[in-house]
């Protein structure tokens, strides 16, 4: 296997898909595309990453710190930030490889493509299962979060008018989930990742805005309280068993908040070269992880310092903060706007795979852009319209049917963390660099993988208890 980077070609060749289509989607081109212009920079990559990472997970970090305490909470966030930085570096180097049997230089345009090239068909099947489960589950969680934030806007206005003790019943979340789903039906017609730079930049700005609001409100409340609340061991519970389950669920929430390995190669595939794509991606990754970790520590720690044992599961919608209501409204609106872009970041890989696999001979028809007389007519891909609409409908339906926020993100994050964020990147690194078995490097890497597996298993069990056991309320 050769080194990563875009220096294997010259001129415009670095920005084009190389080689002929392979039997799998692990190729440099697809049946419906012969040329792709890559214009992405470190800034657009950072926008994609921040949009993918700073999402629904940040809202539960104060609750997670409350379960783990002042020592365990920050330590867990820093540890998983380090794990994410390591695995992101390993994956970035897998974007370009030399494969003589498949036409020389091969661009692995997605995570599963890289797994198939380096680890074979069997690993490809397992990776595809975990990857699609995580992508679909993230869409469900983002739908849930957007509905919670939309409902919180109405409740904040009600509390401002009627008082903080008013019942302020604004109905269930189903209506808001349907609104979010309808918006995603429209956004899902964005052709591919290459056309998403503007949406990701906008979503990243929104995520930074509501994170700043959360931090600012936390700091203001700590100052107003005159004391830093919370304890070293976190919230004390009646039984040890209950404490163990809460700790494991908190770890699952933090696991969900970090890794973006499942969309890393799609982001890298948008970057121009020179410089080599892997260098740009690593630079964007380091900067993005540093920014998100700072936000996470501030949101989690100031949230816990503000509320102590009463820390809500969702920092901006749990109504620990009531005033200024207009700022809380703006923050929740920013969450919704960010999630519109974040949802697309996590669903475009699925759409791209479906287009390559099934959409090559799709019918294209001319249709009005809007269902009104005289509207401009555009070409519409029938397969793309039907498949993407059905996918959005499925995530929306599951969110309506199973609306548990903290429990779902904990279970999803812990269940998919080890295979996607640790196991496959480690195995690809060992294969790519031809690391001999039972050497010191081989043993150290597998020890790291084993530790992450044990943490992931512990978090999975506790989160499953939270979803299916008596903890769910």
Order of alpha helices (4+ residues) and beta strands (2+ residues): alpha-alpha-beta-beta-alpha-alpha-alpha-alpha-alpha-alpha-alpha-alpha-beta-beta-alpha-alpha-alpha-alpha
